[in-house]
Amino acid sequence: MPRDVLQRNLRDEKDETYYMEPETGKERKEISLCNVTCPNGSADDRSDIPPDGGLTAWLIIVACFFLNFNAIGISYSFGVYQAHYFLREFPNSSAEVISLIGATCLAATLGMSVLVGRWIEVYGVKRMTIIGSVVFSGSLVAAGFCRSIPSLIITQGFLSGIGAGILYIPAIIAPLAWFSKKRSLVLGISSAGSGVGGICYSFLTRLVITKLSYQWALWITACISAFLNAVAIILIKSRSTRTHINRGSFRDAFKVLKDPKYFIPFFYVPTYAQTQLRATPLTGSILVAVMDLGVCMGRILVGRIADSWIGTMNAIGISMAISGLCQLFLWLPASESSGLLYVFSFVYGFFGGSIGLLPAILSRIYDAERLPSITGLFYSSELPGQMAGGPIAGTIFSKGNGNWSPVIIYSAMTMFFGSILILGTRFQVERRIFVSV
């Protein structure tokens, strides 16, 4: 007689399936790992279950924190370089041309993702981290010898983006093999390194540019990143594991979970402060640091809330909507209030940074063996939007004759659009409103 299956709700973090035994009428629990069923969670397959803690697992998180600190933290601080290039170093270049440096870096980072994901499956995270560190630090050293925008686009943009892309995917993948129940939280902690890195590199970059030059800022950044990446290389390691596969309606989720033009405020807030509020370059650096502080705190707290109460998809969708609203209600009227701009910077970083939790959703859809390739493909699919985001905002600014309102509205609308996609997918998975998903 066939058994009636009572499948677990998708919001439950445990990979459990409950069967009703027709002979006894009692429930029987089974734990399913990669299509292999282990009745009552037999000990023979417990080695496949992520440990969800322990010294080694948390050292992996430290390693990934350092990788995010460098690979993404430096991108978060690019607004300091952009303001310096636009207002002082290359005043005859347009905002959209200068923004190509940051946009090219992001495009290369995302474009490498699909290749790096596959390479991790073949060579492991440690080897890829070594290669990424060499390329990343070497590109920053080369950028320090550049004296023109085109050469900076190649070195500080394209080559450093390739290095960042090789570092970024291991920083996402490694924690997922060591944690299952706390995935949103540990991803929040490790990806908070990008916010801390943005804070540190923003102040460091401004200090060195003021005292020396942007060339020395690039060289010193290269040395610091090389050291921290070396520590990460020592700590990071792969772990062979099998995890559950939840496909069904989640298949379509992969098609629409796209990252909007999230970096626009990071690139343009320093320039906005100096042109609208007549602020000093140091103020622009502080604003970026405040935004990065929000990212750091938001990813940890939102990750904790996602794991414990409302679910990852709910948390990301709501946070993205709030980040769009804060641009309209805090950034748009901030032209006469530096205090309001500080508030906006923190709030946007806090809620917008939740985008870094998206891999936690992918880890619930695909098995661990395919997760590196899938994650790489996912981030590569963001390439067109991220590549175009900064230059489009720069073009809007130039065509508006210094009017920032269209740029802010454009940036806000992209976040609203991303929120609609996330929440729309969430309701495909679970139509009930007050359910953790």
BASEDREN-66949 format. One record per residue (C-alpha): y, z, x negated; residue in three letters. Coordinates in nm, 2 decimals, decimal comma, always signed. Each point is the difference from the previous one (the first is absolute). Example, Ala and Ser with C-alpha at 12.3 -4.5 7.8 and 13.67 -1.06 7.14 Angstrom:
BEGIN
-0,45_+0,78_-1,23_ALA
+0,34_-0,07_-0,14_SER
***
This chain:
BEGIN
+0,00_+0,00_+0,00_MET
+0,34_-0,09_-0,15_PRO
+0,24_+0,28_-0,09_ARG
+0,34_+0,02_+0,16_ASP
+0,26_+0,01_-0,27_VAL
+0,31_+0,21_+0,02_LEU
+0,21_-0,14_-0,27_GLN
+0,26_+0,22_-0,16_ARG
+0,37_-0,05_+0,07_ASN
+0,18_-0,20_-0,27_LEU
+0,24_+0,28_-0,06_ARG
-0,27_+0,23_-0,13_ASP
+0,00_+0,00_-0,38_GLU
-0,37_+0,09_-0,02_LYS
-0,24_-0,29_-0,01_ASP
-0,23_+0,13_+0,27_GLU
-0,19_-0,16_+0,29_THR
-0,16_+0,20_+0,28_TYR
-0,31_-0,11_+0,18_TYR
-0,15_+0,15_+0,32_MET
-0,37_+0,05_-0,04_GLU
-0,15_-0,12_+0,33_PRO
-0,31_+0,23_-0,04_GLU
+0,19_+0,32_-0,05_THR
+0,35_-0,07_+0,12_GLY
+0,14_+0,15_-0,32_LYS
+0,26_-0,16_-0,22_GLU
-0,10_-0,10_-0,35_ARG
+0,26_-0,07_-0,27_LYS
-0,04_-0,28_-0,25_GLU
+0,22_-0,08_-0,30_ILE
+0,04_-0,37_-0,07_SER
+0,08_-0,12_-0,35_LEU
+0,04_-0,38_-0,05_CYS
-0,24_-0,09_+0,28_ASN
-0,27_+0,24_-0,14_VAL
-0,07_+0,28_+0,25_THR
-0,08_+0,35_-0,14_CYS
-0,13_+0,22_+0,28_PRO
+0,19_+0,33_+0,01_ASN
+0,17_-0,09_-0,33_GLY
-0,30_+0,02_-0,22_SER
+0,06_+0,13_-0,36_ALA
-0,14_-0,32_-0,15_ASP
+0,32_-0,19_+0,09_ASP
+0,26_+0,28_-0,04_ARG
+0,08_-0,13_-0,35_SER
+0,16_-0,30_+0,18_ASP
+0,24_+0,23_+0,18_ILE
+0,34_+0,04_-0,18_PRO
+0,03_+0,36_-0,13_PRO
+0,34_+0,06_+0,17_ASP
+0,10_+0,22_-0,29_GLY
-0,09_+0,14_-0,33_GLY
+0,17_-0,02_-0,34_LEU
-0,10_-0,36_-0,08_THR
+0,12_-0,12_+0,34_ALA
+0,34_+0,17_-0,03_TRP
+0,04_-0,13_-0,36_LEU
-0,05_-0,35_+0,15_ILE
+0,30_+0,08_+0,23_ILE
+0,20_+0,10_-0,30_VAL
-0,08_-0,32_-0,17_ALA
+0,10_-0,21_+0,31_CYS
+0,32_+0,21_+0,03_PHE
+0,10_-0,12_-0,35_PHE
-0,09_-0,36_+0,07_LEU
+0,21_+0,00_+0,31_ASN
+0,27_+0,19_-0,19_PHE
+0,03_-0,31_-0,23_ASN
-0,11_-0,30_+0,19_ALA
+0,20_+0,07_+0,32_ILE
+0,25_+0,26_-0,11_GLY
+0,17_-0,24_-0,23_ILE
+0,03_-0,25_+0,29_SER
+0,16_+0,27_+0,21_TYR
+0,26_+0,05_-0,27_SER
+0,09_-0,37_-0,03_PHE
+0,30_+0,05_+0,22_GLY
+0,17_+0,17_-0,30_VAL
-0,06_-0,32_-0,21_TYR
+0,11_-0,22_+0,29_GLN
+0,33_+0,18_+0,04_ALA
+0,06_-0,01_-0,38_HIS
-0,08_-0,37_-0,02_TYR
+0,20_-0,10_+0,30_PHE
+0,32_+0,21_-0,06_LEU
+0,01_+0,00_-0,39_ARG
-0,25_-0,19_-0,21_GLU
-0,01_-0,33_+0,20_PHE
+0,30_+0,01_+0,23_PRO
-0,01_-0,38_+0,05_ASN
-0,35_+0,00_+0,14_SER
-0,06_+0,04_+0,37_SER
-0,18_+0,29_+0,16_ALA
-0,28_-0,22_+0,13_GLU
-0,06_-0,14_-0,35_VAL
-0,01_+0,35_-0,16_ILE
-0,23_+0,13_+0,27_SER
-0,25_-0,26_-0,11_LEU
-0,09_+0,23_-0,29_ILE
-0,12_+0,27_+0,23_GLY
-0,14_-0,24_+0,26_ALA
-0,20_-0,18_-0,27_THR
-0,14_+0,33_-0,13_CYS
-0,12_+0,09_+0,35_LEU
-0,14_-0,35_+0,05_ALA
-0,19_+0,01_-0,32_ALA
-0,13_+0,35_+0,07_THR
-0,13_-0,10_+0,35_LEU
-0,12_-0,34_-0,12_GLY
-0,22_+0,16_-0,27_MET
-0,15_+0,23_+0,26_SER
-0,27_-0,24_+0,12_VAL
-0,12_-0,08_-0,35_LEU
+0,02_+0,36_-0,12_VAL
-0,21_+0,12_+0,30_GLY
-0,28_-0,24_-0,10_ARG
+0,03_+0,09_-0,37_TRP
-0,03_+0,37_+0,08_ILE
-0,34_-0,07_+0,17_GLU
-0,12_-0,17_-0,32_VAL
+0,16_+0,19_-0,28_TYR
+0,10_+0,34_+0,15_GLY
+0,33_+0,18_+0,03_VAL
+0,03_+0,13_-0,36_LYS
-0,01_-0,35_-0,16_ARG
+0,25_-0,14_+0,24_MET
+0,23_+0,30_-0,05_THR
+0,00_-0,06_-0,38_ILE
+0,08_-0,37_+0,05_ILE
+0,28_+0,08_+0,25_GLY
+0,16_+0,26_-0,22_SER
+0,02_-0,24_-0,30_VAL
+0,15_-0,28_+0,22_VAL
+0,24_+0,23_+0,18_PHE
+0,15_+0,18_-0,30_SER
+0,00_-0,32_-0,21_GLY
+0,20_-0,19_+0,27_SER
+0,27_+0,28_+0,01_LEU
+0,03_-0,02_-0,38_VAL
+0,05_-0,38_+0,02_ALA
+0,25_+0,04_+0,28_ALA
+0,21_+0,22_-0,23_GLY
+0,06_-0,31_-0,22_PHE
+0,12_-0,21_+0,29_CYS
+0,37_-0,09_+0,06_ARG
-0,01_-0,22_+0,31_SER
-0,12_+0,02_+0,36_ILE
-0,27_-0,27_-0,03_PRO
-0,16_+0,18_-0,30_SER
+0,01_+0,33_+0,18_LEU
-0,16_-0,16_+0,31_ILE
-0,29_-0,10_-0,23_ILE
-0,04_+0,33_-0,19_THR
+0,14_+0,28_+0,21_GLN
-0,10_-0,18_+0,31_GLY
-0,32_-0,22_-0,03_PHE
-0,18_+0,15_-0,30_LEU
+0,07_+0,37_+0,09_SER
-0,11_-0,08_+0,35_GLY
-0,33_-0,13_-0,13_ILE
-0,05_+0,32_-0,20_GLY
+0,10_+0,21_+0,30_ALA
-0,24_-0,19_+0,22_GLY
-0,29_+0,07_-0,24_ILE
+0,09_+0,37_+0,00_LEU
+0,08_+0,04_+0,37_TYR
-0,34_-0,10_+0,15_ILE
-0,20_+0,25_-0,21_PRO
+0,24_+0,27_+0,11_ALA
-0,08_-0,08_+0,36_ILE
-0,37_-0,06_-0,03_ILE
-0,10_+0,29_-0,23_ALA
+0,08_+0,29_+0,24_PRO
-0,19_-0,16_+0,29_LEU
-0,33_+0,03_-0,19_ALA
+0,05_+0,38_-0,05_TRP
+0,13_+0,11_+0,34_PHE
-0,09_-0,08_+0,36_SER
+0,13_+0,27_+0,24_LYS
+0,33_+0,04_-0,19_LYS
+0,08_-0,37_-0,08_ARG
+0,34_-0,02_+0,16_SER
+0,10_+0,33_-0,18_LEU
-0,12_-0,10_-0,35_VAL
+0,14_-0,35_+0,04_LEU
+0,33_+0,17_+0,09_GLY
-0,02_+0,22_-0,31_ILE
-0,09_-0,27_-0,24_SER
+0,25_-0,25_+0,14_SER
+0,27_+0,27_-0,01_ALA
+0,00_-0,08_-0,37_GLY
+0,20_-0,31_+0,09_SER
+0,27_+0,22_+0,15_GLY
+0,00_+0,24_-0,29_VAL
+0,01_-0,29_-0,24_GLY
+0,29_-0,16_+0,19_GLY
+0,20_+0,33_-0,03_ILE
-0,07_+0,04_-0,37_CYS
+0,05_-0,37_-0,09_TYR
+0,32_-0,03_+0,21_SER
+0,17_+0,29_-0,19_PHE
-0,14_-0,11_-0,34_LEU
+0,10_-0,36_+0,05_THR
+0,36_+0,09_+0,10_ARG
+0,03_+0,25_-0,29_LEU
-0,12_-0,25_-0,26_VAL
+0,20_-0,29_+0,14_ILE
+0,32_+0,22_-0,01_THR
-0,07_+0,13_-0,35_LYS
-0,16_-0,30_-0,16_LEU
-0,09_-0,32_+0,19_SER
-0,24_-0,14_+0,26_TYR
-0,21_-0,13_-0,29_GLN
-0,06_+0,35_-0,13_TRP
-0,08_+0,11_+0,36_ALA
-0,27_-0,26_+0,01_LEU
-0,15_+0,10_-0,34_TRP
+0,00_+0,37_+0,07_ILE
-0,16_-0,06_+0,34_THR
-0,27_-0,21_-0,17_ALA
-0,08_+0,29_-0,24_CYS
-0,02_+0,26_+0,28_ILE
-0,21_-0,22_+0,22_SER
-0,24_-0,07_-0,29_ALA
-0,05_+0,37_-0,07_PHE
-0,06_+0,09_+0,37_LEU
-0,23_-0,29_+0,05_ASN
-0,20_+0,11_-0,30_ALA
-0,05_+0,34_+0,16_VAL
-0,11_-0,18_+0,32_ALA
-0,25_-0,21_-0,19_ILE
-0,16_+0,31_-0,15_ILE
-0,04_+0,17_+0,34_LEU
-0,09_-0,29_+0,24_ILE
-0,36_-0,10_+0,06_LYS
-0,20_-0,20_+0,26_SER
-0,25_+0,15_+0,24_ARG
-0,27_-0,21_+0,16_SER
-0,03_+0,09_+0,37_THR
-0,08_-0,14_+0,33_ARG
+0,20_+0,07_+0,31_THR
-0,01_-0,09_+0,37_HIS
+0,12_-0,33_+0,14_ILE
+0,20_+0,00_+0,32_ASN
+0,08_-0,35_+0,10_ARG
+0,02_-0,11_+0,36_GLY
+0,36_+0,01_+0,12_SER
+0,11_+0,11_-0,34_PHE
-0,07_-0,35_-0,14_ARG
+0,32_-0,12_+0,16_ASP
+0,19_+0,29_-0,14_ALA
-0,02_-0,15_-0,35_PHE
+0,18_-0,31_+0,12_LYS
+0,31_+0,18_+0,12_VAL
+0,04_+0,30_-0,23_LEU
+0,28_-0,15_-0,19_LYS
+0,26_+0,18_-0,21_ASP
+0,35_-0,10_+0,11_PRO
+0,30_-0,03_-0,24_LYS
-0,02_+0,36_-0,09_TYR
+0,18_-0,02_-0,33_PHE
+0,33_-0,13_+0,12_ILE
+0,18_+0,34_+0,02_PRO
-0,14_+0,09_-0,34_PHE
+0,15_-0,31_-0,15_PHE
+0,34_+0,00_+0,18_TYR
+0,10_+0,36_+0,07_VAL
+0,15_+0,05_-0,35_PRO
+0,20_-0,33_+0,03_THR
+0,11_+0,11_+0,36_TYR
+0,12_+0,33_-0,13_ALA
+0,21_-0,15_-0,28_GLN
+0,15_-0,28_+0,22_THR
+0,06_+0,19_+0,33_GLN
+0,06_+0,35_-0,12_LEU
+0,14_-0,08_-0,34_ARG
-0,26_+0,24_-0,14_ALA
-0,09_+0,03_-0,37_THR
-0,31_-0,16_-0,15_PRO
-0,14_+0,35_-0,03_LEU
+0,03_+0,05_+0,38_THR
-0,20_-0,31_+0,05_GLY
-0,28_+0,14_-0,22_SER
+0,01_+0,33_+0,18_ILE
-0,04_-0,18_+0,34_LEU
-0,31_-0,18_-0,13_VAL
-0,13_+0,33_-0,13_ALA
+0,06_+0,16_+0,34_VAL
-0,19_-0,28_+0,17_MET
-0,29_+0,04_-0,25_ASP
+0,00_+0,37_+0,07_LEU
-0,05_-0,08_+0,37_GLY
-0,28_-0,24_-0,09_VAL
-0,17_+0,28_-0,20_CYS
+0,02_+0,26_+0,27_MET
-0,06_-0,24_+0,29_GLY
-0,32_-0,14_-0,13_ARG
-0,16_+0,34_-0,06_ILE
+0,12_+0,15_+0,33_LEU
-0,06_-0,31_+0,22_VAL
-0,34_-0,04_-0,17_GLY
-0,09_+0,36_+0,09_ARG
+0,12_-0,04_+0,36_ILE
-0,20_-0,33_+0,02_ALA
-0,32_+0,17_-0,12_ASP
+0,04_+0,32_+0,21_SER
+0,16_-0,10_+0,33_TRP
+0,11_-0,35_+0,10_ILE
-0,20_-0,25_-0,21_GLY
+0,11_-0,24_-0,27_THR
+0,09_-0,30_+0,23_MET
+0,21_+0,22_+0,23_ASN
+0,18_+0,16_-0,30_ALA
+0,08_-0,33_-0,17_ILE
+0,12_-0,18_+0,32_GLY
+0,22_+0,28_+0,11_ILE
+0,14_+0,05_-0,35_SER
+0,09_-0,36_-0,04_MET
+0,18_+0,00_+0,33_ALA
+0,20_+0,30_-0,11_ILE
+0,09_-0,16_-0,33_SER
+0,14_-0,30_+0,20_GLY
+0,20_+0,23_+0,23_LEU
+0,15_+0,19_-0,29_CYS
+0,14_-0,32_-0,15_GLN
+0,18_-0,07_+0,32_LEU
+0,12_+0,35_+0,07_PHE
+0,05_+0,13_-0,35_LEU
+0,05_-0,28_-0,25_TRP
+0,21_-0,23_+0,23_LEU
+0,28_+0,26_+0,06_PRO
-0,01_+0,14_-0,35_ALA
+0,28_-0,22_-0,14_SER
+0,25_+0,28_+0,02_GLU
-0,23_+0,30_-0,07_SER
-0,19_+0,05_-0,32_SER
-0,17_+0,31_+0,16_GLY
-0,15_-0,22_+0,27_LEU
-0,12_-0,24_-0,26_LEU
-0,18_+0,28_-0,18_TYR
-0,17_+0,10_+0,33_VAL
-0,10_-0,35_+0,06_PHE
-0,15_-0,04_-0,35_SER
-0,22_+0,31_+0,05_PHE
-0,11_-0,08_+0,36_VAL
-0,08_-0,36_-0,08_TYR
-0,20_+0,09_-0,31_GLY
-0,19_+0,27_+0,20_PHE
-0,11_-0,22_+0,28_PHE
+0,00_-0,34_-0,16_GLY
-0,23_+0,12_-0,27_GLY
-0,28_+0,05_+0,24_SER
-0,08_-0,37_-0,06_ILE
-0,18_+0,13_-0,31_GLY
-0,27_+0,15_+0,23_LEU
-0,12_-0,34_+0,13_LEU
-0,31_-0,01_-0,24_PRO
-0,13_+0,30_+0,19_ALA
-0,04_-0,23_+0,30_ILE
-0,18_-0,26_-0,20_LEU
-0,24_+0,26_-0,14_SER
-0,12_+0,06_+0,35_ARG
-0,07_-0,36_+0,07_ILE
-0,18_-0,13_-0,30_TYR
-0,28_+0,14_-0,23_ASP
+0,09_+0,13_-0,34_ALA
-0,17_-0,29_-0,19_GLU
+0,24_-0,25_+0,17_ARG
+0,30_+0,22_+0,02_LEU
+0,17_-0,11_-0,33_PRO
-0,01_-0,36_+0,09_SER
+0,11_+0,07_+0,36_ILE
+0,28_+0,22_-0,11_THR
+0,12_-0,26_-0,26_GLY
-0,02_-0,27_+0,27_LEU
+0,20_+0,22_+0,24_PHE
+0,28_+0,06_-0,25_TYR
+0,01_-0,37_-0,11_SER
+0,06_-0,09_+0,37_SER
+0,33_+0,18_-0,02_GLU
+0,12_-0,24_-0,27_LEU
+0,22_-0,23_+0,21_PRO
+0,18_+0,28_+0,18_GLY
+0,07_+0,21_-0,31_GLN
+0,10_-0,31_-0,21_MET
+0,25_-0,11_+0,26_ALA
+0,13_+0,34_+0,11_GLY
+0,25_+0,07_-0,28_GLY
+0,14_-0,35_-0,05_PRO
+0,04_-0,04_+0,38_ILE
+0,20_+0,32_+0,01_ALA
+0,21_-0,11_-0,29_GLY
+0,07_-0,34_+0,17_THR
+0,10_+0,18_+0,32_ILE
+0,23_+0,22_-0,20_PHE
+0,16_-0,29_-0,18_SER
+0,04_-0,21_+0,31_LYS
+0,16_+0,30_+0,18_GLY
+0,28_+0,03_-0,25_ASN
-0,09_+0,36_-0,10_GLY
-0,09_+0,11_+0,36_ASN
-0,30_+0,23_-0,03_TRP
-0,08_+0,03_+0,37_SER
-0,22_-0,32_+0,02_PRO
-0,20_+0,11_-0,30_VAL
-0,06_+0,35_+0,15_ILE
-0,10_-0,14_+0,34_ILE
-0,23_-0,25_-0,17_TYR
-0,17_+0,27_-0,20_SER
-0,04_+0,22_+0,31_ALA
-0,15_-0,28_+0,21_MET
-0,27_-0,06_-0,26_THR
-0,10_+0,36_+0,02_MET
-0,01_-0,01_+0,38_PHE
-0,21_-0,32_-0,02_PHE
-0,25_+0,18_-0,23_GLY
-0,01_+0,30_+0,23_SER
-0,08_-0,23_+0,30_ILE
-0,29_-0,16_-0,19_LEU
-0,15_+0,33_-0,11_ILE
+0,03_+0,17_+0,34_LEU
-0,12_-0,32_+0,18_GLY
-0,31_+0,01_-0,22_THR
-0,04_+0,37_+0,08_ARG
-0,01_-0,07_+0,37_PHE
-0,26_-0,27_-0,05_GLN
-0,22_+0,27_-0,16_VAL
+0,08_+0,28_+0,25_GLU
+0,20_-0,05_+0,32_ARG
+0,05_+0,37_+0,07_ARG
+0,34_+0,12_-0,11_ILE
-0,06_+0,36_-0,11_PHE
-0,29_-0,07_-0,22_VAL
-0,03_+0,03_-0,38_SER
-0,06_-0,35_-0,15_VAL
***
